[in-house]
Amino acid sequence: MASSKRSWSLSLLPPEIIQEIFYKTPAEALVRSKPTCKKWYDLITEKRFIYQHLRRSQERFIRIFETVQTMDPNEFQPPYEIDTMVHCDGLMLCKFVDLMTLSCANLALWNPITRRIRWIKPVKIITSGDYYGIGYNSRCKKEARDDDGYKIVKFHCGGLSTSEYGPFGYSKVPQVEIYEFNTSLWRTIGGQKVDSSVKFTCKCVAVMGNMYWVALSDETPGEEFILGFDFSDETFKEICFCPPTYDDFSHLASFNGDSLSLLQQDRVSRNIEVWVSSKLGDGDVSFSKYLSLSGPDLPALQVHNDATRPVYCFVKTKSVILWCVGVEGEGDKVCCFSTLHEIDEDGVRNEKVIERGYVDDYSSSFLCGYVYVPSLVPLP
């Protein structure tokens, strides 16, 4: 007698089991799975599921080298080049630079997973020295807020004379401007300006709907603090002082989705320190030392002032994954190589060279890129 085989299908599982499986499924696979059936489509596009999946997703690196390599080459080609990006909820705010004038040419919001792009209507005046951030009203729960609640903030540090930008005619008090996705319009915030100098080299980070930068204190020369922008009340705030830095080298990032982290290295001794802040929004914020390493065998995280700075994320407790650039050789051609390092309290645990290539100078070295969390969050 022939034995009968019982057919099996994922769709036969209870809905709650399918949902748990989908929570552990990469966002790219979920995008491909949406057309499978109506039940799957409804679950994958349901707003509460999207943000639950975002919270459970692991951070990743996204790399830029002349263009973003993972996006459609037909959509991001010269004469524009991506200058900087800011991550928020798996969405990347991209600032483009005109290769001819080296001025900011345009802005776009991009989801690397869904490959959706939304171009941002430019403001009247755009310069390469502008700072940008993205966020939303952090007092609303993510699942309850409108997707169109995302906003962009644009500002310029310190006072500017009109002569600096000639015919553009900047006023001596630079304006702070907000772009709202629900109206597709820019507006000026009255009475807001940034008196301190933001450290562009430290990058910036969006955490829990608000933006954060490392800034230099005007009152105490050499002292640094965290400057925040609250999208709920649209004001700049001094969050806390930073720990003492090594040789002007520090890198700001997020930690656990609700805190900040600072990576520092002494360029002479190569000692590395990682600091983590207390939770943002829980009252007074302060930094405490998370990891401290010393020894000549530690990698140089920035080999030259003109070379790209590292990016990093946290995968295990008391461990950091670093993506940085190294160099070999001298003269007209320098061999650059991008390397992943896993560092914990015992030193360098693992390292792997990702790519090699020859460049003309340090400024042309590989751009390691940014850290982002893959998500299904739709563009507003």
C-alpha positions as CSV (number, residue, x, y, z in Angstrom):
1,M,0.0,0.0,0.0
2,A,1.4,3.4,-1.0
3,S,2.0,5.7,1.9
4,S,0.2,9.0,1.8
5,K,2.2,12.2,2.3
6,R,0.6,15.0,4.2
7,S,1.0,18.3,2.4
8,W,2.2,21.3,4.4
9,S,2.1,25.0,3.8
10,L,3.2,28.0,5.9
11,S,-0.2,29.6,5.3
12,L,-1.8,26.7,7.4
13,L,0.0,28.0,10.5
14,P,-2.0,30.1,13.0
15,P,-1.7,33.9,12.3
16,E,0.2,34.6,15.5
17,I,2.8,32.0,14.6
18,I,3.2,33.5,11.1
19,Q,3.5,36.9,12.6
20,E,6.4,35.7,14.9
21,I,8.1,34.1,11.9
22,F,7.8,37.4,10.0
23,Y,9.2,39.4,12.9
24,K,12.4,37.3,12.4
25,T,12.4,37.5,8.6
26,P,14.7,40.1,7.0
27,A,12.9,43.2,5.6
28,E,14.1,42.5,2.1
29,A,12.4,39.1,2.1
30,L,9.2,40.5,3.5
31,V,9.1,43.1,0.6
32,R,9.3,40.2,-1.9
33,S,6.6,38.2,0.1
34,K,3.9,40.9,0.0
35,P,2.4,39.7,-3.3
36,T,2.1,36.1,-2.1
37,C,-1.5,36.5,-0.7
38,K,-3.8,39.1,0.7
39,K,-3.3,38.0,4.3
40,W,0.4,38.3,4.1
41,Y,0.1,41.7,2.4
42,D,-2.2,43.0,5.1
43,L,0.1,41.8,7.8
44,I,3.4,43.1,6.3
45,T,1.8,46.5,5.5
46,E,0.1,46.9,8.9
47,K,1.6,49.9,10.7
48,R,1.9,48.2,14.1
49,F,3.7,45.2,12.6
50,I,6.1,47.5,10.6
51,Y,7.3,49.3,13.7
52,Q,7.5,46.1,15.8
53,H,9.7,44.6,13.0
54,L,11.8,47.8,13.0
55,R,12.5,47.5,16.8
56,R,13.5,43.8,16.4
57,S,15.8,44.4,13.4
58,Q,19.5,44.5,13.7
59,E,21.6,47.5,12.7
60,R,23.5,47.3,9.4
61,F,26.1,49.3,7.6
62,I,25.3,51.1,4.4
63,R,28.3,52.2,2.3
64,I,28.9,55.2,0.1
65,F,31.7,55.3,-2.4
66,E,30.9,58.0,-5.0
67,T,27.4,56.6,-5.0
68,V,25.4,54.4,-2.7
69,Q,26.1,51.0,-4.1
70,T,22.9,49.3,-3.1
71,M,20.5,51.7,-4.8
72,D,19.4,51.7,-8.5
73,P,22.3,53.3,-10.5
74,N,19.7,54.9,-12.8
75,E,18.4,57.0,-10.0
76,F,21.6,58.2,-8.4
77,Q,24.1,59.2,-11.0
78,P,26.3,62.3,-11.6
79,P,26.2,65.3,-11.7
80,Y,25.0,64.8,-8.1
81,E,26.9,63.0,-5.4
82,I,25.7,62.0,-2.0
83,D,27.5,64.0,0.6
84,T,25.9,63.0,3.9
85,M,23.0,60.9,5.2
86,V,21.0,60.8,8.4
87,H,19.2,57.7,9.5
88,C,15.7,57.6,11.2
89,D,13.5,54.5,11.4
90,G,15.2,52.8,8.4
91,L,14.8,55.9,6.3
92,M,17.9,57.8,5.0
93,L,17.8,61.6,4.6
94,C,20.3,62.1,1.7
95,K,22.1,65.4,1.1
96,F,23.4,65.7,-2.5
97,V,26.3,67.9,-3.7
98,D,26.7,69.4,-7.1
99,L,30.1,68.1,-8.3
100,M,30.7,71.3,-10.3
101,T,30.0,73.9,-7.6
102,L,30.4,71.7,-4.5
103,S,27.2,73.2,-3.1
104,C,24.2,71.3,-1.8
105,A,22.0,70.5,-4.9
106,N,19.1,68.6,-3.4
107,L,17.7,66.5,-0.6
108,A,15.9,63.1,-0.8
109,L,14.4,60.6,1.6
110,W,15.2,57.0,0.7
111,N,14.3,53.6,2.1
112,P,17.1,51.2,1.0
113,I,14.9,48.1,1.6
114,T,11.8,49.2,-0.4
115,R,14.0,51.3,-2.8
116,R,11.5,54.1,-2.6
117,I,12.8,57.7,-3.0
118,R,11.1,61.0,-2.3
119,W,12.8,64.1,-3.5
120,I,12.5,67.1,-1.2
121,K,11.5,70.5,-2.5
122,P,14.6,72.7,-2.0
123,V,14.5,75.8,0.1
124,K,15.3,79.2,-1.4
125,I,19.0,79.1,-0.2
126,I,21.0,75.9,-0.1
127,T,24.7,75.8,0.8
128,S,27.2,73.1,1.6
129,G,27.6,74.4,5.1
130,D,24.0,73.7,6.1
131,Y,23.2,71.1,8.8
132,Y,20.2,68.8,8.4
133,G,18.3,66.5,10.6
134,I,15.2,64.3,10.5
135,G,12.7,63.3,13.2
136,Y,9.1,63.5,14.4
137,N,7.0,64.4,17.4
138,S,8.5,62.1,20.0
139,R,5.6,62.5,22.3
140,C,3.4,60.3,20.0
141,K,3.7,56.6,20.0
142,K,5.2,55.3,16.7
143,E,2.3,53.0,16.0
144,A,-0.2,55.8,16.5
145,R,1.4,58.7,14.7
146,D,0.7,59.7,11.1
147,D,3.5,58.6,8.7
148,D,3.4,62.2,7.4
149,G,4.6,63.4,10.8
150,Y,8.2,63.3,9.8
151,K,10.0,66.6,9.6
152,I,13.4,67.9,8.5
153,V,15.3,70.7,10.3
154,K,17.9,72.9,8.5
155,F,20.2,75.4,10.2
156,H,23.6,77.1,10.0
157,C,25.8,77.6,13.0
158,G,26.7,81.1,14.3
159,G,26.3,84.5,12.8
160,L,26.9,84.9,9.0
161,S,27.6,88.1,7.1
162,T,25.9,88.7,3.8
163,S,29.3,88.9,2.1
164,E,29.9,85.2,2.8
165,Y,27.3,84.2,0.3
166,G,27.2,87.2,-1.9
167,P,24.1,87.4,-4.0
168,F,22.3,84.8,-1.8
169,G,21.9,87.5,0.8
170,Y,21.9,85.6,4.1
171,S,21.0,87.7,7.1
172,K,23.4,88.1,10.0
173,V,21.2,85.8,12.1
174,P,20.8,82.6,10.1
175,Q,17.3,81.1,10.1
176,V,16.2,77.7,11.3
177,E,13.9,76.1,8.9
178,I,11.5,73.1,9.1
179,Y,10.2,71.0,6.3
180,E,6.9,69.1,7.0
181,F,6.2,66.1,4.9
182,N,2.5,66.4,5.3
183,T,2.5,69.8,3.6
184,S,5.6,69.5,1.5
185,L,6.6,73.0,2.5
186,W,9.4,74.7,4.3
187,R,8.8,77.3,7.1
188,T,11.0,79.4,9.3
189,I,11.0,79.1,13.1
190,G,11.1,82.5,14.7
191,G,13.5,83.2,17.5
192,Q,15.6,80.1,16.9
193,K,19.3,80.1,16.1
194,V,22.5,78.1,17.0
195,D,25.1,80.1,18.7
196,S,27.5,77.2,19.2
197,S,29.8,75.5,16.7
198,V,28.6,72.0,15.7
199,K,31.4,69.5,15.0
200,F,30.6,68.2,11.6
201,T,33.3,65.5,11.8
202,C,31.4,63.7,14.7
203,K,28.4,63.2,12.4
204,C,24.9,63.4,13.9
205,V,22.3,60.9,15.0
206,A,18.5,60.7,15.2
207,V,17.3,58.9,18.3
208,M,13.6,58.5,19.4
209,G,12.5,61.1,17.0
210,N,15.0,63.8,17.9
211,M,18.3,65.0,16.5
212,Y,21.7,65.2,18.3
213,W,25.1,66.8,17.4
214,V,28.4,67.3,19.2
215,A,29.0,71.0,19.7
216,L,31.7,73.2,21.0
217,S,31.0,75.4,24.0
218,D,31.3,79.2,23.4
219,E,31.6,79.9,27.2
220,T,34.2,77.2,27.9
221,P,36.7,76.9,25.0
222,G,37.6,73.2,24.3
223,E,34.6,71.8,26.2
224,E,32.1,69.9,24.2
225,F,28.4,69.1,24.8
226,I,25.5,67.4,23.1
227,L,23.2,69.7,21.2
228,G,19.7,68.3,20.6
229,F,16.7,69.4,18.5
230,D,13.3,68.4,19.8
231,F,10.9,68.1,17.0
232,S,7.9,68.1,19.4
233,D,8.3,71.7,20.4
234,E,10.9,72.6,17.6
235,T,13.6,73.9,19.9
236,F,17.3,73.4,20.3
237,K,18.4,72.1,23.8
238,E,21.8,71.5,25.5
239,I,21.5,67.9,26.6
240,C,24.7,67.2,28.6
241,F,28.4,67.7,28.5
242,C,30.6,65.2,26.7
243,P,33.5,63.3,28.4
244,P,37.0,64.6,27.6
245,T,38.0,63.8,24.0
246,Y,41.2,62.3,22.7
247,D,43.0,64.6,20.2
248,D,39.8,66.0,18.9
249,F,38.7,62.6,17.7
250,S,35.2,61.5,18.7
251,H,32.3,59.9,16.9
252,L,28.6,60.1,17.9
253,A,26.1,57.3,17.4
254,S,23.1,55.7,19.0
255,F,22.9,52.9,21.6
256,N,20.0,50.5,22.1
257,G,17.7,52.9,20.3
258,D,17.2,55.1,23.3
259,S,20.7,56.4,24.2
260,L,23.8,58.0,22.7
261,S,27.3,56.7,22.4
262,L,30.7,58.3,21.8
263,L,33.7,56.5,20.4
264,Q,37.1,58.1,21.1
265,Q,40.7,57.1,20.2
266,D,44.0,58.6,21.1
267,R,45.9,58.8,17.9
268,V,49.3,58.3,19.5
269,S,48.7,55.5,22.0
270,R,45.7,54.1,20.0
271,N,43.8,53.7,23.2
272,I,40.1,53.4,22.6
273,E,37.2,54.5,24.9
274,V,33.5,54.0,24.3
275,W,31.0,56.1,26.3
276,V,27.3,55.5,26.6
277,S,24.7,58.0,27.9
278,S,21.8,57.4,30.2
279,K,18.4,57.0,28.5
280,L,17.3,60.1,26.6
281,G,14.1,61.7,27.9
282,D,14.5,60.3,31.5
283,G,15.6,63.6,33.1
284,D,19.2,64.5,33.4
285,V,21.4,62.8,30.8
286,S,25.1,61.9,31.5
287,F,27.8,59.7,30.0
288,S,29.4,56.7,31.6
289,K,32.3,54.6,30.3
290,Y,31.2,51.5,28.5
291,L,34.5,50.1,27.2
292,S,38.1,51.0,27.6
293,L,41.0,49.4,25.6
294,S,44.7,50.1,25.4
295,G,47.7,48.6,23.6
296,P,49.7,49.1,20.4
297,D,47.9,46.3,18.6
298,L,44.7,48.3,18.4
299,P,43.8,49.5,14.8
300,A,44.0,53.1,13.9
301,L,40.4,54.2,13.4
302,Q,41.4,57.2,11.3
303,V,44.7,57.0,9.6
304,H,44.9,60.6,8.5
305,N,43.0,63.9,9.1
306,D,41.7,63.7,5.5
307,A,40.7,60.1,5.6
308,T,37.2,58.9,6.3
309,R,36.2,58.3,9.9
310,P,34.9,54.9,11.2
311,V,31.4,53.8,11.8
312,Y,30.4,51.3,14.5
313,C,27.4,49.5,16.1
314,F,26.8,47.3,19.1
315,V,25.9,43.6,18.5
316,K,26.9,42.0,21.8
317,T,27.3,43.3,25.4
318,K,30.6,45.1,25.9
319,S,31.5,44.6,22.3
320,V,31.7,46.9,19.3
321,I,31.8,46.2,15.6
322,L,33.9,48.8,13.8
323,W,34.1,49.5,10.1
324,C,37.1,51.6,9.3
325,V,39.7,52.4,6.6
326,G,43.4,51.4,6.6
327,V,46.1,52.4,4.1
328,E,49.3,50.8,2.7
329,G,52.1,52.5,0.8
330,E,53.1,56.1,0.1
331,G,53.6,58.4,-2.8
332,D,51.3,59.0,-5.8
333,K,49.2,55.9,-5.2
334,V,47.9,54.7,-1.8
335,C,46.3,51.3,-1.3
336,C,43.2,51.7,0.9
337,F,41.4,48.8,2.5
338,S,38.1,48.8,4.5
339,T,38.1,46.4,7.5
340,L,35.6,45.2,9.9
341,H,36.9,44.8,13.5
342,E,35.1,43.2,16.4
343,I,36.5,44.7,19.6
344,D,35.6,43.7,23.2
345,E,37.2,44.1,26.6
346,D,40.0,41.7,25.7
347,G,41.0,43.6,22.6
348,V,40.5,42.8,18.9
349,R,38.4,39.6,18.7
350,N,38.1,39.3,14.9
351,E,38.9,41.4,11.8
352,K,38.1,41.0,8.1
353,V,39.3,43.0,5.1
354,I,36.2,43.8,3.0
355,E,37.7,45.7,0.0
356,R,40.9,47.0,-1.4
357,G,41.6,49.7,-4.0
358,Y,44.2,52.3,-5.0
359,V,43.4,56.0,-4.6
360,D,45.2,59.3,-5.4
361,D,45.1,60.7,-1.9
362,Y,43.5,60.2,1.6
363,S,40.5,62.3,0.8
364,S,39.6,59.7,-1.9
365,S,39.7,56.8,0.5
366,F,36.8,54.5,0.9
367,L,33.8,56.0,2.6
368,C,32.7,53.4,5.1
369,G,29.2,54.9,5.3
370,Y,26.6,54.8,8.0
371,V,24.7,52.6,10.3
372,Y,21.0,52.0,9.7
373,V,18.2,49.6,10.6
374,P,16.5,47.9,7.7
375,S,12.7,48.6,7.9
376,L,9.5,48.5,6.0
377,V,8.5,52.0,7.1
378,P,6.8,53.6,4.1
379,L,8.0,57.0,2.9
380,P,5.8,59.8,4.1
